[in-house]
Amino acid sequence: MTGTRLHAFTDDALGTHDAGALAELVATGAVSAEELAEAAIARARRVDPVLRAVAYDVFDAPRYCADKGAALYGIPTFIKDHSDLVGMPTSQGSRAVPRYAATRDDAYARQALSSGVTVLGKSRLPEFGLNASTEFAEDEPARNPWHTDYSVGGSTGGGAALVAAGVVPIAHATDGGGSIRIPAAAAGLVGLKPTRGRHVVGAIGRTMPLNIVSENVVTRTVRDTAHYLAAIENHWRNPKLPPIGLVLGPARRRLRVALLIDTPIGTVDEPTRAAVERAAALLEDAGHVVEPIAPPVGAGFVDDFLQYWTFLADLLVTTGKSAFGKGFDPRRVDPFTRGLRNRHRARLIRTPGALRRLFATSAIYARAFDRHEVILSPVVAHTTPKLGYLSPTQPFDTTLDRLMGYAGFTPVNNATGTPSVSLPMGRTAEGLPIGVMLSAARGDERTLLESAYTLEAAQPFPSITAE
């Protein structure tokens, strides 16, 4: 069945509704949480043998929320296999990690569950979330529902595939270098990386000298992302950041939008450039001012971020037994992870300087928002690649060079802790979605959501069920 478009949408309890519409149906008694879970499970069983998006399931005993008054009560979802949930193993996408059942929920997972969602299991990610494609050395890859010969991105590849295919309307996602936004771009979804510290910090972020990880969800509509953010803000809100609240529509004020396409990072292909320019034109049509800017950070940033990325890979493997249990076997990590670790060991002396400069990048990047509220750019430099392009089994230098040429736009938001969102605003000749990215100053998710509503209204997002 590979090489085709594959989705699970059908005339069942889920229908083609987004999470917001389903929550309204549950609240009025038109449908039950159990009926939604049953429909999602049936959908998963129908398409996951091909998509390979599910890491672990609890289909026989879904985890329902006890609070029936929660905003998204009854909405089925999957939690990314980065995060612990009681009774479920956490593999981190790695054969090296022992499959112990967790004894408590991850801190961010508790905040996510406070929204009312029903957990059906865990979604897949590439090993430790280190690659931008959900592929493995000794297992089948997760596939893109829009065209199953293509990558669904990473590291939230499993969650993105499940939402795009219609198995669930919303799925947990994490982003340490683009891992929410890149899969969202590949799968035609909304993927918002929040401000650093916006939510409870999970176990992943607490281990880092510079926390580059934010957690959220991927969805098919802007309003689902907005409703989720508002719902979990009721569980915990960072008093040092302005509240987001429930954002219901476009901005009424005129925004100044910075357009950033050409950078020292690499060449942007024509389909991606066209999608970004189309989004710029739509924002201008809506009354906003769009003007090009020079890259806010220099080419040296990419080298520093890569040095930190290899440091994190080294740290994960070195501390594996204490982090993941005595059964952790470093000999079983994928070749790409091993290559990252070896690269760090060969350049160990560079890490302190790289980390110091990454901390300083926040102030440099913040200047871009002195004159503009939003930066519009590509999510990635070229359209979604075929499976194998970023395979961890290739020569390490080949995969690394390809990754750096592909995913150079997203990391600056991770290093600076700024919010950023991917929106599906184009299509390739093969019918695959193309994402564009909006970024804002720290704490300004509201402006991102308002701008996203503007683009969604001006050019409705592509539907996988359309011919």
HURA-V233792 format. One record per run of one state. SS is the DSSP state (hx for helix, st for strand, lp for the rest). FROM is the first residue (numbers start at 1). LEN is the number of residues. Records with the same first field share a line. If there is no record, write none. Layout:
SS = FROM-LEN  FROM-LEN
//
This chain:
lp = 1-18  29-4  52-2  58-5  64-12  81-5  87-2  90-11  103-4  114-4  124-3  130-20  151-6  165-5  176-5  188-2  194-9  207-7  220-2  234-22  261-2  264-2  267-3  286-3  293-7  319-1  325-5  333-2  347-1  370-4  379-7  387-9  407-4  417-3  428-5  441-4  459-9
hx = 19-10  33-19  107-7  127-3  157-8  181-7  203-4  222-12  270-16  300-19  320-5  330-3  335-12  348-22  396-11  411-6  445-14
st = 54-4  63-1  76-5  86-1  89-1  101-2  118-6  150-1  170-6  190-4  214-6  256-5  263-1  266-1  289-4  374-5  386-1  420-8  433-8
//
